[in-house]
């Protein structure tokens, strides 16, 4: 999961006040050599000078050209998956 570099000169008002803020971050997700532009829904919160960002991105294997594996030993394998992320950002 690759995010574009973003530079903030100041924090959004709600975030600076310590309230959680819901955002969508544009990114490129590459799986099995297939890049796909995605928007990751996240929640950001400022605590002790660190911006904590958490989010979950639902994905499908077939969306990246991957056929879900099958096996006689397993009844079914879901095409759906999710990527969870947790970032800690501080001024540097």
C-alpha positions in Angstrom: 0.0 0.0 0.0 1.7 3.2 -1.2 0.5 6.6 -0.1 1.4 9.9 -1.8 3.6 12.1 0.3 1.5 14.8 1.9 2.8 17.8 3.9 0.6 19.4 6.4 1.6 22.9 7.6 -1.1 22.8 10.2 -3.6 20.2 11.4 -7.4 20.4 10.6 -9.2 22.2 13.5 -11.0 19.1 14.9 -7.9 17.0 14.8 -5.8 19.8 16.5 -8.5 19.9 19.3 -8.1 16.1 19.9 -11.3 15.0 18.3 -11.3 12.1 15.9 -11.5 13.0 12.2 -12.7 10.7 9.4 -10.7 10.9 6.1 -10.2 9.0 2.9 -6.6 8.7 1.9 -5.7 8.1 -1.8 -3.2 5.3 -2.3 -2.0 2.7 -4.8 -2.3 -0.9 -3.7 -0.2 -3.4 -5.6 -1.0 -7.1 -5.2 0.5 -9.8 -7.4 2.0 -7.2 -9.7 -1.3 -5.4 -10.3 -1.5 -1.8 -9.1 -4.9 -0.4 -8.3 -5.8 3.1 -7.2 -7.8 3.0 -3.9 -9.2 5.4 -1.3 -8.6 4.1 2.2 -11.2 5.2 4.8 -9.4 6.1 8.0 -9.9 7.7 11.4 -7.2 10.1 12.7 -6.8 11.3 16.2 -4.1 13.5 17.9 -2.8 12.2 21.2 0.4 13.4 23.0 1.7 15.1 19.9 1.3 11.9 17.7 -1.4 11.6 15.0 -2.8 8.1 15.3 -4.4 6.8 12.0 -6.3 3.6 11.8 -8.3 2.1 8.8 -9.5 -0.9 7.0 -9.5 -1.4 3.3 -11.8 -4.2 1.9 -10.3 -5.9 -1.2 -11.1 -8.9 -3.4 -8.6 -11.4 -4.8 -10.3 -11.3 -8.2 -9.9 -7.5 -8.3 -6.2 -8.1 -8.7 -6.5 -10.9 -11.2 -6.0 -13.7 -8.6 -8.3 -16.7 -8.8 -9.2 -17.8 -5.3 -7.6 -21.1 -4.5 -9.7 -24.2 -4.2 -9.1 -27.5 -2.5 -11.0 -30.7 -1.9 -10.1 -30.3 1.8 -11.8 -26.9 2.1 -15.5 -26.3 1.3 -14.8 -22.7 0.0 -12.3 -19.9 0.2 -13.6 -16.4 0.2 -12.7 -13.9 -2.5 -12.9 -11.1 0.1 -10.1 -9.9 2.3 -9.3 -6.8 4.3 -6.1 -4.8 4.9 -5.9 -3.1 8.3 -3.5 -0.3 8.9 -2.3 1.6 11.9 0.0 4.6 11.5 1.7 6.8 14.1 2.8 10.2 12.6 4.8 12.8 14.4 6.4 16.1 13.4 9.9 15.5 12.2 
